[in-house]
Amino acid sequence: MTTSSPAPGRTSAPAAPAVPLGPADETVTARYQVGTDGWDGSEAVLSVSNPSGGALEWRVELSFDDDIRSLRVSGDSEVSVWGRGGGEFVLRGTRSLSPGDTRTLRLRVGWGDSGERPVGCTVNEVDCQVG
């Protein structure tokens, strides 16, 4: 006796689960806004926000063209700033950011020949919004 198998048919793969496009609940967000040019650099504003329900640590990494020489935060003693060379800087809050809170930092970016817009910006390893 011979039996035949049904011909293989096309089956569609199950739909991938929807992935939210916004930040996760436990993510700090940041926005870098280009400011005005000065005689030795540029002023900018960096806003770091915590939309979550708990206090979170934050760390912003900014990458500029190689000719950026310095980055200073005006009037804020709760932020540490260090340069890694090659136009890369790291800013870190010395205290956690409270739930629903936003820190607005005024930055002074010292540059040689290029503009003040960073080529890279992350906060806790998630891309920042640059405007």
TISE-486957 format. One record per residue (C-alpha): x, y, z; residue in one letter; residue number from 1. Coordinates in pm, whole numbers, plus 50000, padded with zeros to 5 digits. Example, Ala and Ser with C-alpha at 12.3 -4.5 7.8 and 13.67 -1.06 7.14 Angstrom:
BEGIN
<atom x="51230" y="49550" z="50780" r="a" k="1"/>
<atom x="51367" y="49894" z="50714" r="s" k="2"/>
% end
This chain:
BEGIN
<atom x="50000" y="50000" z="50000" r="m" k="1"/>
<atom x="50131" y="50344" z="49913" r="t" k="2"/>
<atom x="50043" y="50656" z="50096" r="t" k="3"/>
<atom x="50098" y="51003" z="49974" r="s" k="4"/>
<atom x="50186" y="51306" z="50178" r="s" k="5"/>
<atom x="50013" y="51630" z="50113" r="p" k="6"/>
<atom x="50220" y="51869" z="49903" r="a" k="7"/>
<atom x="50411" y="52114" z="50116" r="p" k="8"/>
<atom x="50234" y="52446" z="50118" r="g" k="9"/>
<atom x="50347" y="52792" z="50201" r="r" k="10"/>
<atom x="50291" y="52897" z="50553" r="t" k="11"/>
<atom x="50341" y="53247" z="50676" r="s" k="12"/>
<atom x="50567" y="53308" z="50967" r="a" k="13"/>
<atom x="50399" y="53441" z="51278" r="p" k="14"/>
<atom x="50403" y="53819" z="51301" r="a" k="15"/>
<atom x="50684" y="53965" z="51507" r="a" k="16"/>
<atom x="50572" y="54119" z="51834" r="p" k="17"/>
<atom x="50535" y="54495" z="51832" r="a" k="18"/>
<atom x="50833" y="54679" z="51975" r="v" k="19"/>
<atom x="50773" y="55022" z="52126" r="p" k="20"/>
<atom x="50965" y="55298" z="51949" r="l" k="21"/>
<atom x="50995" y="55521" z="52255" r="g" k="22"/>
<atom x="51230" y="55479" z="52549" r="p" k="23"/>
<atom x="51184" y="55191" z="52789" r="a" k="24"/>
<atom x="51036" y="55263" z="53132" r="d" k="25"/>
<atom x="51375" y="55259" z="53301" r="e" k="26"/>
<atom x="51560" y="55484" z="53057" r="t" k="27"/>
<atom x="51689" y="55837" z="53097" r="v" k="28"/>
<atom x="51649" y="56059" z="52788" r="t" k="29"/>
<atom x="51867" y="56348" z="52675" r="a" k="30"/>
<atom x="51841" y="56631" z="52425" r="r" k="31"/>
<atom x="52137" y="56837" z="52302" r="y" k="32"/>
<atom x="52041" y="57177" z="52162" r="q" k="33"/>
<atom x="52288" y="57384" z="51964" r="v" k="34"/>
<atom x="52327" y="57733" z="52105" r="g" k="35"/>
<atom x="52505" y="58047" z="51993" r="t" k="36"/>
<atom x="52863" y="58088" z="51877" r="d" k="37"/>
<atom x="53109" y="58284" z="52086" r="g" k="38"/>
<atom x="53459" y="58406" z="52019" r="w" k="39"/>
<atom x="53618" y="58086" z="52150" r="d" k="40"/>
<atom x="53349" y="57826" z="52111" r="g" k="41"/>
<atom x="52981" y="57763" z="52127" r="s" k="42"/>
<atom x="52712" y="57755" z="52392" r="e" k="43"/>
<atom x="52471" y="57462" z="52400" r="a" k="44"/>
<atom x="52204" y="57320" z="52629" r="v" k="45"/>
<atom x="52185" y="56957" z="52736" r="l" k="46"/>
<atom x="51860" y="56843" z="52901" r="s" k="47"/>
<atom x="51860" y="56507" z="53080" r="v" k="48"/>
<atom x="51518" y="56374" z="53183" r="s" k="49"/>
<atom x="51396" y="56079" z="53387" r="n" k="50"/>
<atom x="51046" y="55976" z="53276" r="p" k="51"/>
<atom x="51056" y="55657" z="53487" r="s" k="52"/>
<atom x="50903" y="55594" z="53826" r="g" k="53"/>
<atom x="51235" y="55551" z="54008" r="g" k="54"/>
<atom x="51559" y="55741" z="54062" r="a" k="55"/>
<atom x="51820" y="55664" z="53794" r="l" k="56"/>
<atom x="52191" y="55723" z="53744" r="e" k="57"/>
<atom x="52285" y="55896" z="53418" r="w" k="58"/>
<atom x="52589" y="55926" z="53194" r="r" k="59"/>
<atom x="52602" y="56122" z="52866" r="v" k="60"/>
<atom x="52873" y="56057" z="52608" r="e" k="61"/>
<atom x="52930" y="56327" z="52345" r="l" k="62"/>
<atom x="53150" y="56285" z="52038" r="s" k="63"/>
<atom x="53258" y="56587" z="51834" r="f" k="64"/>
<atom x="53496" y="56636" z="51545" r="d" k="65"/>
<atom x="53859" y="56608" z="51653" r="d" k="66"/>
<atom x="53909" y="56984" z="51678" r="d" k="67"/>
<atom x="53687" y="57021" z="51987" r="i" k="68"/>
<atom x="53931" y="57108" z="52265" r="r" k="69"/>
<atom x="53715" y="57153" z="52573" r="s" k="70"/>
<atom x="53369" y="57118" z="52720" r="l" k="71"/>
<atom x="53260" y="57299" z="53037" r="r" k="72"/>
<atom x="52934" y="57291" z="53232" r="v" k="73"/>
<atom x="52841" y="57631" z="53375" r="s" k="74"/>
<atom x="52714" y="57663" z="53728" r="g" k="75"/>
<atom x="52645" y="57298" z="53810" r="d" k="76"/>
<atom x="52848" y="57123" z="54074" r="s" k="77"/>
<atom x="52654" y="56794" z="54054" r="e" k="78"/>
<atom x="52804" y="56692" z="53718" r="v" k="79"/>
<atom x="53146" y="56549" z="53649" r="s" k="80"/>
<atom x="53298" y="56606" z="53305" r="v" k="81"/>
<atom x="53602" y="56438" z="53159" r="w" k="82"/>
<atom x="53756" y="56426" z="52815" r="g" k="83"/>
<atom x="53874" y="56104" z="52655" r="r" k="84"/>
<atom x="54058" y="56278" z="52371" r="g" k="85"/>
<atom x="53973" y="56292" z="52003" r="g" k="86"/>
<atom x="53668" y="56514" z="52068" r="g" k="87"/>
<atom x="53499" y="56268" z="52308" r="e" k="88"/>
<atom x="53358" y="56380" z="52644" r="f" k="89"/>
<atom x="53166" y="56207" z="52922" r="v" k="90"/>
<atom x="52926" y="56387" z="53158" r="l" k="91"/>
<atom x="52793" y="56203" z="53461" r="r" k="92"/>
<atom x="52552" y="56310" z="53730" r="g" k="93"/>
<atom x="52704" y="56280" z="54075" r="t" k="94"/>
<atom x="52355" y="56212" z="54213" r="r" k="95"/>
<atom x="52068" y="56004" z="54077" r="s" k="96"/>
<atom x="51802" y="56183" z="53875" r="l" k="97"/>
<atom x="51469" y="56173" z="54062" r="s" k="98"/>
<atom x="51155" y="56032" z="53896" r="p" k="99"/>
<atom x="51001" y="56285" z="53656" r="g" k="100"/>
<atom x="51293" y="56527" z="53702" r="d" k="101"/>
<atom x="51493" y="56706" z="53431" r="t" k="102"/>
<atom x="51844" y="56853" z="53463" r="r" k="103"/>
<atom x="51923" y="57137" z="53223" r="t" k="104"/>
<atom x="52295" y="57192" z="53173" r="l" k="105"/>
<atom x="52448" y="57492" z="52998" r="r" k="106"/>
<atom x="52756" y="57381" z="52809" r="l" k="107"/>
<atom x="53047" y="57577" z="52669" r="r" k="108"/>
<atom x="53209" y="57386" z="52384" r="v" k="109"/>
<atom x="53558" y="57506" z="52282" r="g" k="110"/>
<atom x="53638" y="57440" z="51919" r="w" k="111"/>
<atom x="53894" y="57507" z="51652" r="g" k="112"/>
<atom x="53750" y="57514" z="51300" r="d" k="113"/>
<atom x="53426" y="57312" z="51305" r="s" k="114"/>
<atom x="53075" y="57366" z="51434" r="g" k="115"/>
<atom x="52938" y="57273" z="51772" r="e" k="116"/>
<atom x="52694" y="56995" z="51679" r="r" k="117"/>
<atom x="52810" y="56656" z="51814" r="p" k="118"/>
<atom x="52851" y="56370" z="51570" r="v" k="119"/>
<atom x="52740" y="56131" z="51845" r="g" k="120"/>
<atom x="52538" y="56161" z="52165" r="c" k="121"/>
<atom x="52420" y="55884" z="52398" r="t" k="122"/>
<atom x="52269" y="55879" z="52745" r="v" k="123"/>
<atom x="52311" y="55549" z="52930" r="n" k="124"/>
<atom x="52403" y="55396" z="52590" r="e" k="125"/>
<atom x="52079" y="55514" z="52416" r="v" k="126"/>
<atom x="52091" y="55779" z="52142" r="d" k="127"/>
<atom x="52016" y="56138" z="52246" r="c" k="128"/>
<atom x="51805" y="56376" z="52046" r="q" k="129"/>
<atom x="52023" y="56642" z="51880" r="v" k="130"/>
<atom x="51862" y="56965" z="51763" r="g" k="131"/>
% end
